[in-house]
Amino acid sequence: MAVLVVGLLAALVAAGANAGAAMLEALATRRATRAAGVVTSPVYLAGLLLDIVGWVLTVLALRYMPIVAVQAIVAGQVVITVIASHWVFDTPLRRIDLAAAACNVLGLALLVGSASTGELPHIGIGGTIAVLAVLVVLAVGGITLALRSRRAVPTAFVAGLAFGGTAVAVRLIDLDTDGALGDIVRSAVTDPVVWALLGYAVLGLALYTVALARGSVGPVVAVLAVTETLAPGLLGLLLLGDGIREGWTPWFVLGLLLALGGVVVLARSPAQASLAGDDGVARPPLKRA
């Protein structure tokens, strides 16, 4: 139970950090007169720092909670961003947005209440090869889409799979943390799953950026959030030791539907579009994953 609390707190703070990063990056862009000024802005750099903090906390949460619960909580950053942007930037906030936010919170509560975790899996050479092979397939497919297609949604879908791959890789990394720091670093550098984790992250970031450049932020964020939650979450339940408390399966399904449904509605909110510059009023902030 204690480890679930640690994971829950880490995931919640990660969502808050990611939302704060989006707000700071948007604020820096609205103040800047040129792109170079954005990158060197202390406000934007603070946003990047929050991005890093959010990623580290997400990694921590994934070690203690089921993947589907962590991914859904972190995707809930959209809720925080939309509501906060209303107060900071006076962006529009509809009644349906408030209802979606309430559904998301209720859904996350049901997910956390129904979640259970088992032992972290120990994979052999076959599992490592599978992780690397999927990365290669996604890289080939994603790069092909980026070069040959102008459609944003398929690219966002592959980006979501790539980000989902990072969640799976985190769960599969097996480092001996009882040794000296040097031994831990050497173990990490020589672990192919760690390199796969970095590959998935870079691929996801690149494809997400391409998708945002080609389509509206709402559909792109919605597709990304659903994909990066469901795909690795299913793997976690089937193969990686995640589970659902006995008798809680209907509540788990309902929670997942409410949480993701709320994110999808809020991803298409005018507030989200305004924050990203899709409303034609503000310059779009530098995109982030």
C-alpha positions as CSV (number, residue, x, y, z in Angstrom):
1,M,0.0,0.0,0.0
2,A,2.9,2.4,0.9
3,V,4.5,1.9,-2.6
4,L,1.2,2.8,-4.2
5,V,1.0,6.0,-2.3
6,V,4.5,6.9,-3.4
7,G,3.6,6.2,-7.0
8,L,0.4,8.1,-6.7
9,L,2.1,11.2,-5.3
10,A,4.8,11.0,-7.9
11,A,2.3,10.8,-10.8
12,L,0.2,13.6,-9.4
13,V,3.2,15.9,-9.0
14,A,4.4,14.9,-12.5
15,A,1.1,16.0,-14.0
16,G,1.3,19.3,-12.1
17,A,4.9,19.8,-13.3
18,N,4.0,19.1,-16.9
19,A,1.1,21.5,-16.8
20,G,3.2,24.2,-15.2
21,A,5.8,23.6,-17.9
22,A,3.2,24.2,-20.6
23,M,2.0,27.4,-18.9
24,L,5.5,28.8,-18.5
25,E,6.5,27.9,-22.1
26,A,3.3,29.5,-23.4
27,L,3.9,32.6,-21.3
28,A,7.5,32.9,-22.6
29,T,6.4,32.6,-26.2
30,R,3.7,35.3,-25.8
31,R,6.3,37.7,-24.4
32,A,9.0,37.0,-26.9
33,T,9.4,38.9,-30.2
34,R,11.5,36.3,-31.9
35,A,12.1,32.5,-31.7
36,A,15.7,32.8,-30.3
37,G,14.3,35.0,-27.5
38,V,12.0,32.2,-26.4
39,V,14.7,29.6,-26.1
40,T,16.9,31.9,-23.9
41,S,14.1,33.2,-21.8
42,P,14.4,32.3,-18.1
43,V,10.6,31.6,-18.0
44,Y,10.9,29.1,-20.9
45,L,14.0,27.5,-19.3
46,A,12.0,27.1,-16.1
47,G,9.4,25.4,-18.1
48,L,11.9,23.0,-19.6
49,L,13.2,22.3,-16.0
50,L,9.7,21.4,-15.0
51,D,9.4,19.1,-18.0
52,I,12.5,17.2,-16.8
53,V,11.1,17.1,-13.2
54,G,7.8,15.7,-14.5
55,W,9.6,13.0,-16.6
56,V,11.7,11.9,-13.6
57,L,8.6,11.7,-11.4
58,T,6.8,9.7,-14.0
59,V,9.6,7.2,-14.2
60,L,9.4,6.9,-10.4
61,A,5.7,6.4,-10.4
62,L,6.0,3.7,-13.1
63,R,8.1,1.7,-10.7
64,Y,5.4,1.5,-8.1
65,M,2.0,1.8,-9.9
66,P,0.3,0.1,-12.9
67,I,1.3,1.7,-16.2
68,V,-2.3,2.5,-17.1
69,A,-3.0,4.4,-13.9
70,V,0.3,6.4,-14.1
71,Q,-0.3,7.2,-17.8
72,A,-3.9,8.3,-17.2
73,I,-2.9,10.5,-14.2
74,V,0.0,12.2,-16.2
75,A,-2.4,12.7,-19.1
76,G,-4.6,14.5,-16.7
77,Q,-2.2,17.5,-17.0
78,V,-4.6,18.6,-19.8
79,V,-7.2,19.2,-17.1
80,I,-4.8,21.4,-15.0
81,T,-3.6,23.2,-18.1
82,V,-7.0,24.1,-19.5
83,I,-8.3,25.4,-16.1
84,A,-5.1,27.2,-15.3
85,S,-4.9,28.9,-18.7
86,H,-8.4,30.3,-18.1
87,W,-7.2,32.1,-15.0
88,V,-3.7,33.1,-16.3
89,F,-4.5,33.9,-20.0
90,D,-8.3,34.4,-19.7
91,T,-8.9,31.7,-22.3
92,P,-12.5,30.5,-22.7
93,L,-13.8,27.8,-20.4
94,R,-17.0,26.0,-21.3
95,R,-19.4,24.2,-18.9
96,I,-18.6,21.0,-20.7
97,D,-14.9,21.6,-19.8
98,L,-15.8,21.8,-16.1
99,A,-17.9,18.6,-16.5
100,A,-15.0,16.8,-18.3
101,A,-12.6,17.9,-15.6
102,A,-14.9,16.4,-12.9
103,C,-15.2,13.2,-14.9
104,N,-11.4,13.0,-15.2
105,V,-10.9,13.4,-11.4
106,L,-13.5,10.8,-10.6
107,G,-12.1,8.4,-13.2
108,L,-8.6,8.8,-11.8
109,A,-9.9,8.1,-8.3
110,L,-11.5,4.9,-9.5
111,L,-8.4,3.8,-11.4
112,V,-6.2,4.3,-8.4
113,G,-8.7,2.6,-6.1
114,S,-8.9,-0.5,-8.3
115,A,-5.2,-0.8,-9.1
116,S,-2.8,-3.4,-7.8
117,T,0.8,-4.2,-8.5
118,G,2.9,-7.3,-8.6
119,E,6.6,-7.9,-8.8
120,L,8.5,-6.1,-11.5
121,P,9.2,-8.4,-14.4
122,H,12.6,-9.9,-15.2
123,I,13.0,-10.3,-18.9
124,G,15.5,-12.4,-20.7
125,I,17.2,-11.9,-24.0
126,G,13.9,-12.5,-25.9
127,G,12.2,-9.7,-24.1
128,T,15.1,-7.3,-24.8
129,I,15.0,-8.2,-28.4
130,A,11.3,-7.6,-28.6
131,V,11.6,-4.2,-27.0
132,L,14.3,-3.2,-29.5
133,A,12.4,-4.7,-32.5
134,V,9.3,-2.8,-31.7
135,L,11.4,0.4,-31.5
136,V,12.8,-0.3,-35.0
137,V,9.3,-1.0,-36.4
138,L,7.9,2.2,-34.9
139,A,10.9,4.2,-36.1
140,V,10.5,3.0,-39.7
141,G,6.8,3.5,-39.7
142,G,6.9,6.9,-37.9
143,I,9.7,8.3,-40.2
144,T,7.8,7.1,-43.2
145,L,4.7,8.9,-42.1
146,A,6.6,12.0,-41.3
147,L,8.2,12.1,-44.7
148,R,5.3,11.0,-46.9
149,S,2.0,11.9,-45.2
150,R,0.7,15.3,-44.3
151,R,-1.9,13.9,-41.9
152,A,-1.4,14.7,-38.2
153,V,-3.5,12.0,-36.5
154,P,-1.6,8.9,-37.8
155,T,1.6,10.6,-36.8
156,A,0.2,11.4,-33.4
157,F,-0.9,7.8,-33.0
158,V,2.7,6.4,-33.7
159,A,4.0,9.1,-31.3
160,G,1.7,7.8,-28.6
161,L,2.9,4.3,-29.2
162,A,6.5,5.5,-28.9
163,F,5.8,7.3,-25.6
164,G,4.0,4.2,-24.4
165,G,7.2,2.3,-25.2
166,T,9.0,4.5,-22.8
167,A,6.6,3.5,-20.0
168,V,7.1,-0.2,-20.8
169,A,10.9,0.2,-21.0
170,V,10.9,1.9,-17.6
171,R,9.2,-1.1,-16.1
172,L,11.6,-3.5,-17.7
173,I,14.8,-1.9,-16.7
174,D,16.5,-4.0,-14.0
175,L,19.3,-2.2,-12.3
176,D,21.1,-3.3,-9.1
177,T,20.6,-0.2,-6.9
178,D,22.4,-1.7,-3.9
179,G,25.9,-1.2,-5.4
180,A,28.1,1.8,-5.7
181,L,27.1,4.7,-7.9
182,G,29.7,3.9,-10.4
183,D,28.4,0.3,-10.7
184,I,24.9,1.6,-11.2
185,V,26.0,4.0,-13.9
186,R,28.0,1.2,-15.7
187,S,25.0,-1.1,-15.5
188,A,22.7,1.5,-17.0
189,V,25.0,2.4,-19.8
190,T,25.4,-1.3,-20.8
191,D,21.7,-2.1,-20.5
192,P,20.1,-2.2,-24.0
193,V,16.7,-1.5,-22.5
194,V,18.0,1.9,-21.2
195,W,19.0,2.8,-24.7
196,A,15.7,1.6,-26.0
197,L,14.0,3.9,-23.4
198,L,16.0,6.9,-24.8
199,G,15.2,5.8,-28.4
200,Y,11.4,5.6,-27.7
201,A,11.5,9.0,-26.0
202,V,13.4,10.7,-28.9
203,L,11.1,9.1,-31.5
204,G,8.0,10.1,-29.6
205,L,9.1,13.7,-29.1
206,A,10.1,14.1,-32.8
207,L,6.8,12.6,-34.1
208,Y,4.7,14.6,-31.7
209,T,6.4,17.8,-32.8
210,V,5.7,16.9,-36.5
211,A,2.0,16.1,-35.7
212,L,1.5,19.4,-33.9
213,A,3.0,21.2,-36.9
214,R,0.6,19.6,-39.3
215,G,-2.7,19.5,-37.3
216,S,-4.7,21.2,-34.6
217,V,-3.5,20.7,-31.1
218,G,-6.8,19.2,-29.9
219,P,-7.0,16.1,-32.0
220,V,-3.3,15.5,-31.7
221,V,-3.2,15.7,-27.9
222,A,-6.4,13.5,-27.7
223,V,-5.0,10.8,-29.9
224,L,-1.6,10.9,-28.1
225,A,-3.2,10.7,-24.6
226,V,-5.4,7.8,-25.4
227,T,-2.7,5.8,-27.3
228,E,0.1,6.3,-24.7
229,T,-2.3,5.2,-22.0
230,L,-4.1,2.3,-23.5
231,A,-1.3,0.5,-25.4
232,P,1.3,0.2,-22.6
233,G,-1.5,-0.1,-20.0
234,L,-2.8,-3.3,-21.8
235,L,0.7,-4.7,-21.9
236,G,1.2,-3.9,-18.3
237,L,-2.0,-5.8,-17.4
238,L,-1.2,-8.8,-19.6
239,L,2.5,-9.2,-19.3
240,L,4.2,-6.9,-16.8
241,G,2.6,-7.8,-13.5
242,D,0.0,-5.1,-13.2
243,G,-3.4,-6.1,-12.0
244,I,-6.9,-5.1,-10.8
245,R,-8.2,-5.7,-7.3
246,E,-10.6,-8.5,-7.0
247,G,-14.2,-7.4,-7.9
248,W,-13.0,-4.0,-9.1
249,T,-12.8,-4.7,-12.8
250,P,-16.1,-2.8,-13.7
251,W,-14.9,0.2,-11.7
252,F,-11.5,0.1,-13.3
253,V,-13.1,0.1,-16.8
254,L,-15.5,2.9,-15.8
255,G,-12.6,4.9,-14.3
256,L,-10.5,4.5,-17.5
257,L,-13.4,5.7,-19.7
258,L,-14.1,8.7,-17.5
259,A,-10.4,9.7,-17.2
260,L,-9.6,9.4,-20.9
261,G,-13.0,10.8,-21.9
262,G,-12.4,13.9,-19.9
263,V,-8.9,14.3,-21.4
264,V,-10.3,14.0,-24.9
265,V,-13.0,16.6,-24.3
266,L,-10.5,19.0,-22.7
267,A,-7.9,18.4,-25.4
268,R,-10.5,19.9,-27.9
269,S,-11.3,22.8,-25.6
270,P,-11.0,26.4,-27.0
271,A,-8.7,27.0,-23.9
272,Q,-6.3,24.4,-25.1
273,A,-6.3,25.7,-28.6
274,S,-5.7,29.3,-27.4
275,L,-2.8,28.2,-25.2
276,A,-1.2,26.5,-28.2
277,G,-1.9,29.4,-30.5
278,D,-4.4,27.5,-32.7
279,D,-7.0,30.2,-32.2
280,G,-5.0,32.6,-34.4
281,V,-4.7,35.1,-31.5
282,A,-1.5,34.2,-29.8
283,R,1.7,32.9,-31.4
284,P,2.0,29.2,-30.7
285,P,4.5,28.2,-28.0
286,L,7.4,25.9,-28.9
287,K,5.9,22.5,-28.9
288,R,6.7,19.9,-26.2
289,A,6.0,16.3,-25.5
